[in-house]
């Protein structure tokens, strides 16, 4: 059954929540993600994000899911990616778990839950706490949209792509964040999986907004990648 149509632009309350939430996605990329999710929602399948952090982009998928009568799923271990650890560029000391014995480990889960609560979107999201490849092995169904925004090492980016891209339904959408063709602008792992997607012949790029790439599945997944 087709889902209800979702608007291509978020309502003002969702935009305000997005801009107030902790995170790194700029507004223009957020609007492009929302529009891609709204179009993908027509398939009537779940929308899945890899890399929750504090829920900034999750709000957009949740708002689309609410409007379309679907569910947004977000996957993260909530211990922070490499660049968010103490001493690194994107470290936020407010997100450190101060409980004794945890050695200042990152824990973004409480802030993520607050983000959804403030926007009144909790009931439209299923949050899966775990490592992306492990969760992907458990996931059996097709997805209308997969948004890859997890770890930026080759190991993590390839794991996300190999685990989740084969689950994008025909006509569904694959979105990849932080794609920088120029190494001077950013890390290359997301760019490399973007190139893998194009070279596979399974995906066609349909839009570019700064570092956000939106691709459509135009050919079935190779059966060898679905095992």
N, C-alpha and C positions, 0 to 999 in steps of 0.2 A: 504494500500500500504506500502511495506517495505521501510524504509528510506535508504538513501545512506550509505555505510559503512564508519565508522569513524576509523581513526588510533587508535591503542591501546596506543599510547604515544603522548603527546602534542608536538607541534612544539616549537622550541627554544624561539620564541617571547612570546608565552603563558607562558612557564616556567619562563622566566625572569619577566614577569608581576606578576605571582603568588608569586615569591620570594620577589618582591619589595612591594607587597601589605601588609597593616596592617592585622594581623590575627595570629592564633595560630597553624594552621595545618602544621606539618612538611612535607618535600618533599616526603618521602616514602609513607605517607598516601595519599598525594595529587595524586601521580601517581596511587595508587590503586583505588582511587575514579574515576579518569579519565578513567582507563581501564574498571571499572564496568559500567560507563556511556556509554562508546563506545559500549560495548556489549549490554546494554539495549536499545540503540538507534535503534537496528535492528527491534524492535517492531513498530517503527514509531509513538510513543506516546510521549507527553511532558515529560521532566525531571524536577522534582520539588525538591527544597531545602527548608527546614525549618531552619531558622537561618542564616541570610545574613551577619550580622556584617558589615564589610567594603568590602566584595566581594571577598576575597581571594579564597575561594573554588568555588564561583559563576563563576569565570573566567574559571575554568575547565569545568563546565557543559555548559557554553556558547560556548566554543570552540568546544565541541562535537556537540552541537546543530547546530552550523554553518556548520560543516563538513557534518552533516547528514540531513540538511534541516529541522530541528526541531526547537522547542522553549524551552528555559530553563525558568523556573518560580522560583522566590525566594520570600519567605514570611518572613517578619520581621516587628515588630513595630518600630524598630530603636531607641528605648530608652535604649538599653543595657540590658543585663541579670543581675542577682543578683550580680555576682562577678565582674561586670564592673562598679558598682556604686562608687561614691567618697568614699575613705577610704578602698576600697576592693582591693584584690590582683591584679586583671587584669584591674584596672582603668587606662584610658589613658586621661589625662587632655586636650589633643589636640582635643578630640571629644566632649567636653562639649559645649553646646549651650550657648553663652555669652549674648544673647539678654536679655534686661531688663525684669524682672518679671517672668523668667522661672526657677529661683532657681537652676541654674547650672545643668539643666537636660541634660542627654546624648542625642546626636543626631548623629547617624552614617550614616544617609542617604546622606549627602553631600560627605563624603569621599567615600562611596560606588559608587556614580555616577562618581566621579573622577577616581576610579579604573577601571570601565568599559570603560570610555572614553579613558584613556591612552592606553588601550589594543585594542581599536577599536572594541569592542564587544557589544556596547550598543544595536544595533538593533536586537540582538539575545536573548535578555533577557526581560521578563516581570516581573517587580518588583511590588509586592503587599505589600503595607504598611498597616499592621493590625495585630491583634492577631491571632495566628495560629488556634485555635479552631473555631473562627468565620469564617475565610476564608475557612476552611475545610468544614464547613456546607454549604457554597455557591458553592463549587466545585462539579460539576456533573460528569465529565468524568473520564475515567481510565488513569493511569499514567504508563509510562514505568519504571520510577525510582523515588523513594522517598528517599531523604537524610535527616535524622533527626539529626540536630546539633543546637537545640534551647536551651531554658532554662534547667538547670540541677537540678531543684528541682523535686520531685516526681510529684507534681501537673502539672508542665509544660511538663515534659517528657511523662507522661501518656496521657496528653491532645494531644500532638503531635502524639503519637502512635495511640491512639484511633481515632483521626481525619483523619489521612493520610494513615496508613497501609492498611485499607480495600480498598483503591483506587488503590493499586498496581495491575496491570493487571496480569493475569495468565502468568507465564514465566517472569514476571517483577522482578525488583530488589529493595530490601529495604536495605539501608545503614544506619548504626548507628555509630555515632562518640562518642569518649570518653567513651568507654566501658572498665571498670577496674574491673576485678573479685576480685582483692585485694583492700580492702578499704584503705589500706595505700598508694595506688597509686593515688586515685582520688575518686570523688563522685560516689555514687552507683545508682543514678536514671537511667542513660543510660544503665547500666548493667542490671537493673531490667526489663526494657522494651525489652532488647535483649533476656532475658530469657522468657519473655511473648511470644515473637515472636516464639521462638523455641518450647515452650510448647503448643502453639496453634495448632501445626501440619500443619500449613499453609505455613511455611517457612523452608528452609534448608540452613544452612550456607555453603557458597562456598569459602570464603577466610577470612583470618585474617591478618591484617597489623598493628602491634602495637595496638593502641586502636580503629582501624577502623574495623568494621564487615560488611561483604557483604553477604546478604541472598537472595535467590531466592524463589519466590512464586511457590510452587509445589502443592498446593491444593487451591480450591476456598475459598474466605473469608466467614466466618460464616455470614449468612444473618442477624443475630441479631446485628452484629457490623456495618452494613451499613445503619441503619436507621438514 
